[in-house]
Amino acid sequence: MTFRTLYLLILTFFFQSTLAQTRLVVLGTAQDGGYPQMGCTRNCCVRANENDKLKQFVVAIALADFENKRWWLFEATPDMKEQLRLFDEVTQHQFNFLPDGIFITHAHMGHYTGLLQLGREVMNSSSVLVYTLPKLKSFLETNGPWNQLVRLKNISLVELSEEKVLPFPGGIAVTAFGVPHRDEFSETAGFKIVTNGKKYLFIPDIDKWSKWNKDVVKEVKSVDEAYIDATFFSADELPNRDMSEIPHPLVSETMSLFKSESADTKRKIHFIHFNHTNGLMFDEEKQNEVNRLGFSFSRQVKTD
């Protein structure tokens, strides 16, 4: 038995070891441009261009129901081809290659462009369920090339309503809610995912916590794990850009917001959606700082 085979067997056992046999799998952690990012010649990307093991796919998660052999993908990224293969490998080919449904937060390139892989030029899939809020559904129905996917029935759009629970068999449920973001083509959603073992919060993109009509501290306390926007660690990462045009909760801001909360609450936070400049991608000092303060940062699942 090779080391790789043994590792995959151990990983599979880990996924199946919970009572609920439902696991959330992180398939990508990077902001829309991925890591390394195209055109970046800074040290942050040079090291990743020289070492494939450092590369990270664009942010996506999967919910895997091992008991009933169903799974759902959250976000259809430009890296979806590789992410589906990654999921297939780490779950030891126990699931259908295509997910039972895809939930999409919004119409920015890192979150929905992977849908093109389902078209007749590639998989020519049949009626893959794609769950969206109303404006995104309308955008996909009325704009090419997305409307061709709908017309040829490669995908089947399912309209979600904010704050309405969408139940699935086996005690699984997903609830979409709106968050403030740069909504050029659609609204932006976050998702609360409930299984019969855990509750998850998934908010990869939001402008600022203060703009949200909910209290992020209360929302984090209401779940077991929260995967939340950490695009930038600090405001000085892009000296040639006006950061007010791309507002996100800085990692430093979020940690300050939760500074007085309990260790249990802080531990629930898993930072995700890192820009290529964010030290949580590559800087051990910043990674250690986040861990020392009681928080976690997401890591893409590995196969070796």
C-alpha positions as CSV (number, residue, x, y, z in Angstrom):
1,M,0.0,0.0,0.0
2,T,1.4,3.4,-1.0
3,F,1.6,6.3,1.3
4,R,-0.9,8.2,-0.9
5,T,-3.4,5.3,-0.7
6,L,-3.1,5.1,3.0
7,Y,-3.5,8.9,3.4
8,L,-6.7,8.8,1.3
9,L,-8.1,5.9,3.4
10,I,-7.4,7.8,6.6
11,L,-9.0,10.9,5.1
12,T,-12.1,8.9,4.1
13,F,-12.4,7.5,7.6
14,F,-12.1,11.1,9.0
15,F,-15.0,12.2,6.8
16,Q,-17.1,9.3,7.8
17,S,-16.3,9.3,11.5
18,T,-19.0,11.7,12.7
19,L,-22.4,10.4,13.9
20,A,-24.3,12.4,11.2
21,Q,-21.9,11.2,8.4
22,T,-22.3,14.6,6.9
23,R,-19.2,16.7,6.3
24,L,-18.3,20.1,5.0
25,V,-15.3,20.0,2.6
26,V,-13.2,23.1,1.7
27,L,-12.4,22.9,-2.0
28,G,-10.9,26.4,-2.3
29,T,-9.9,29.4,-0.2
30,A,-8.9,32.1,-2.6
31,Q,-10.6,35.3,-3.8
32,D,-12.0,35.3,-7.3
33,G,-8.5,35.5,-9.0
34,G,-7.2,32.4,-7.3
35,Y,-3.7,32.0,-5.9
36,P,-1.3,32.9,-7.5
37,Q,-3.2,35.6,-9.3
38,M,-2.8,36.4,-13.0
39,G,-0.3,39.2,-13.6
40,C,1.0,39.4,-10.1
41,T,4.8,39.6,-9.9
42,R,5.0,40.3,-6.1
43,N,6.7,37.8,-3.8
44,C,3.3,36.6,-2.6
45,C,2.6,35.1,-6.0
46,V,6.1,34.3,-7.1
47,R,6.5,31.6,-4.4
48,A,3.2,30.0,-5.5
49,N,4.2,30.1,-9.2
50,E,7.3,28.2,-8.2
51,N,5.6,25.6,-6.0
52,D,2.4,24.0,-7.1
53,K,1.7,22.8,-3.5
54,L,1.1,26.4,-2.5
55,K,-1.6,27.1,-5.1
56,Q,-5.1,27.5,-3.9
57,F,-8.4,27.2,-5.8
58,V,-11.1,29.9,-5.7
59,V,-13.4,29.7,-2.7
60,A,-15.9,26.8,-2.7
61,I,-17.2,24.3,-0.2
62,A,-19.0,21.0,-0.6
63,L,-21.5,19.4,1.8
64,A,-21.2,15.7,1.6
65,D,-23.9,13.3,2.9
66,F,-22.1,10.0,3.2
67,E,-25.0,8.1,4.4
68,N,-27.2,8.8,1.4
69,K,-24.5,9.4,-1.1
70,R,-25.6,13.0,-2.0
71,W,-23.5,16.1,-2.1
72,W,-24.0,19.8,-2.8
73,L,-21.5,22.4,-4.1
74,F,-21.5,26.0,-2.9
75,E,-20.1,28.3,-5.6
76,A,-19.3,27.4,-9.3
77,T,-15.8,28.8,-9.6
78,P,-13.4,29.2,-12.5
79,D,-11.6,26.2,-10.9
80,M,-14.7,24.0,-10.8
81,K,-13.2,21.3,-13.1
82,E,-10.3,20.7,-10.7
83,Q,-12.5,21.1,-7.6
84,L,-14.9,18.3,-8.7
85,R,-11.9,16.1,-9.3
86,L,-10.5,17.0,-5.9
87,F,-13.8,16.2,-4.2
88,D,-14.0,12.9,-6.1
89,E,-10.5,11.9,-4.9
90,V,-10.8,12.8,-1.3
91,T,-14.2,11.0,-1.0
92,Q,-12.8,7.9,-2.7
93,H,-15.2,8.1,-5.6
94,Q,-18.2,7.4,-3.4
95,F,-20.4,10.1,-5.0
96,N,-21.6,11.0,-8.4
97,F,-19.1,13.2,-10.1
98,L,-21.6,16.1,-10.6
99,P,-23.2,17.4,-7.4
100,D,-26.9,17.0,-6.6
101,G,-27.2,20.8,-6.6
102,I,-25.1,24.0,-6.8
103,F,-25.7,27.0,-4.6
104,I,-24.4,30.3,-5.8
105,T,-23.9,33.5,-3.8
106,H,-23.7,36.1,-6.6
107,A,-22.6,37.1,-10.1
108,H,-18.9,37.9,-9.6
109,M,-16.5,35.9,-11.7
110,G,-15.2,33.7,-8.9
111,H,-18.6,32.5,-7.9
112,Y,-20.6,31.5,-11.0
113,T,-18.4,31.3,-14.1
114,G,-17.7,27.6,-13.5
115,L,-21.3,26.9,-14.7
116,L,-19.9,27.1,-18.3
117,Q,-18.2,23.7,-17.6
118,L,-21.7,22.2,-17.6
119,G,-22.4,23.4,-21.2
120,R,-22.4,21.4,-24.4
121,E,-18.8,22.4,-25.1
122,V,-17.7,20.4,-22.0
123,M,-19.9,18.1,-20.0
124,N,-23.2,18.8,-21.7
125,S,-24.9,18.0,-18.4
126,S,-28.6,17.3,-17.9
127,S,-30.6,19.6,-15.6
128,V,-28.1,20.1,-12.8
129,L,-30.0,22.0,-10.1
130,V,-28.6,25.5,-9.6
131,Y,-30.0,27.4,-6.5
132,T,-30.0,31.2,-6.6
133,L,-31.8,34.2,-5.3
134,P,-34.3,35.9,-7.7
135,K,-32.1,38.6,-9.4
136,L,-29.3,36.1,-10.1
137,K,-31.8,33.7,-11.5
138,S,-33.1,36.4,-13.8
139,F,-29.6,37.3,-14.9
140,L,-28.7,33.8,-15.8
141,E,-32.0,33.4,-17.7
142,T,-31.6,36.6,-19.8
143,N,-27.9,36.9,-20.5
144,G,-25.7,34.8,-22.7
145,P,-23.9,32.5,-22.5
146,W,-25.7,31.5,-19.3
147,N,-29.2,31.5,-20.9
148,Q,-27.9,28.8,-23.3
149,L,-27.3,26.5,-20.4
150,V,-30.9,27.1,-19.4
151,R,-32.3,26.7,-22.9
152,L,-30.4,23.5,-23.5
153,K,-31.4,22.2,-20.1
154,N,-27.8,21.8,-19.0
155,I,-28.9,23.4,-15.8
156,S,-32.2,23.8,-14.0
157,L,-32.6,27.0,-12.0
158,V,-34.3,26.9,-8.6
159,E,-35.3,30.2,-7.1
160,L,-34.6,30.7,-3.5
161,S,-36.4,33.1,-1.1
162,E,-34.4,35.0,1.5
163,E,-34.8,33.5,5.0
164,K,-36.9,30.6,3.7
165,V,-35.6,27.2,4.8
166,L,-35.0,24.7,1.9
167,P,-35.2,21.2,3.4
168,F,-33.6,18.0,2.1
169,P,-34.1,14.4,3.3
170,G,-31.9,13.3,6.2
171,G,-32.1,16.4,8.3
172,I,-30.2,18.7,5.9
173,A,-31.5,22.2,5.2
174,V,-30.1,25.4,3.5
175,T,-31.3,28.9,4.1
176,A,-30.3,31.8,1.9
177,F,-30.1,35.4,3.2
178,G,-29.0,38.7,1.7
179,V,-25.8,40.5,2.4
180,P,-24.6,43.9,1.3
181,H,-22.1,43.7,-1.5
182,R,-21.2,45.2,-4.9
183,D,-24.3,44.0,-6.7
184,E,-23.7,45.0,-10.3
185,F,-25.5,42.0,-11.9
186,S,-27.3,40.3,-9.0
187,E,-28.0,40.4,-5.3
188,T,-25.5,38.6,-3.0
189,A,-26.4,35.7,-0.7
190,G,-24.9,34.0,2.3
191,F,-26.0,30.6,3.4
192,K,-26.8,28.9,6.6
193,I,-26.4,25.1,6.3
194,V,-28.0,22.8,8.8
195,T,-27.3,19.0,9.1
196,N,-28.4,16.6,11.7
197,G,-25.0,17.0,13.3
198,K,-23.8,20.6,12.8
199,K,-24.8,24.1,11.7
200,Y,-22.6,26.1,9.3
201,L,-22.5,29.8,8.2
202,F,-21.1,30.6,4.7
203,I,-20.4,34.2,3.8
204,P,-17.5,34.5,1.4
205,D,-18.3,38.0,0.2
206,I,-19.7,41.0,2.1
207,D,-18.9,44.7,2.1
208,K,-18.7,45.4,5.9
209,W,-20.3,43.8,8.9
210,S,-21.7,47.2,9.9
211,K,-23.7,47.4,6.7
212,W,-25.4,44.1,7.3
213,N,-28.9,44.1,8.8
214,K,-27.8,41.3,11.2
215,D,-25.4,41.1,14.1
216,V,-22.5,39.0,12.9
217,V,-21.6,38.1,16.5
218,K,-25.0,36.6,17.1
219,E,-25.0,34.8,13.8
220,V,-21.7,33.2,14.5
221,K,-22.8,32.2,18.0
222,S,-25.8,30.4,16.4
223,V,-23.7,28.0,14.4
224,D,-20.9,25.5,15.0
225,E,-18.6,26.8,12.2
226,A,-18.6,30.1,10.3
227,Y,-16.8,30.4,7.0
228,I,-16.6,34.2,6.5
229,D,-15.1,36.8,4.3
230,A,-11.4,37.5,4.9
231,T,-10.4,39.0,1.6
232,F,-7.8,41.4,3.0
233,F,-5.8,41.1,6.3
234,S,-5.2,44.8,6.4
235,A,-5.9,48.0,4.5
236,D,-2.4,48.5,3.1
237,E,-2.3,45.4,0.9
238,L,-3.2,47.2,-2.4
239,P,-1.3,50.6,-2.3
240,N,-2.4,51.4,-5.9
241,R,-6.1,50.7,-5.3
242,D,-8.8,52.7,-3.6
243,M,-9.9,50.3,-1.0
244,S,-13.3,52.0,-0.6
245,E,-14.1,50.6,-4.1
246,I,-13.6,47.1,-2.9
247,P,-14.8,47.1,0.7
248,H,-14.5,43.9,2.7
249,P,-14.3,43.2,6.5
250,L,-10.5,43.2,7.2
251,V,-9.3,40.2,9.2
252,S,-8.0,42.7,11.7
253,E,-11.4,44.3,11.9
254,T,-13.3,41.0,12.4
255,M,-10.8,39.9,15.1
256,S,-11.3,43.2,16.9
257,L,-15.1,42.8,16.7
258,F,-14.9,39.4,18.4
259,K,-12.1,40.4,20.8
260,S,-14.3,40.2,23.9
261,E,-16.1,37.0,22.9
262,S,-15.4,33.6,24.5
263,A,-12.8,31.3,23.2
264,D,-15.6,28.9,22.0
265,T,-17.1,31.7,19.9
266,K,-13.8,32.8,18.4
267,R,-13.0,29.1,17.5
268,K,-16.1,28.9,15.3
269,I,-14.7,31.5,12.9
270,H,-12.9,30.1,9.9
271,F,-11.6,32.9,7.7
272,I,-11.9,32.2,3.9
273,H,-11.8,34.0,0.5
274,F,-8.3,35.3,0.7
275,N,-6.9,37.8,-1.8
276,H,-3.4,36.8,-3.1
277,T,-1.9,39.6,-1.0
278,N,-3.5,38.3,2.3
279,G,-0.8,36.9,4.5
280,L,-3.1,34.1,5.7
281,M,-2.2,32.5,2.3
282,F,1.5,32.4,2.9
283,D,2.8,34.3,5.9
284,E,3.4,32.0,8.9
285,E,3.7,35.0,11.2
286,K,0.2,36.2,10.4
287,Q,-1.2,32.6,10.5
288,N,0.2,32.1,13.9
289,E,-1.2,35.5,15.0
290,V,-4.7,34.5,14.0
291,N,-4.4,31.2,15.8
292,R,-2.8,32.7,18.9
293,L,-5.8,35.1,19.2
294,G,-8.2,32.1,19.1
295,F,-9.4,32.2,15.5
296,S,-9.0,29.7,12.6
297,F,-8.3,30.2,8.9
298,S,-9.5,27.8,6.2
299,R,-7.3,25.4,4.4
300,Q,-8.1,23.7,1.1
301,V,-8.5,19.9,1.5
302,K,-5.4,18.0,0.3
303,T,-5.0,14.6,-1.4
304,D,-1.3,14.2,-0.6
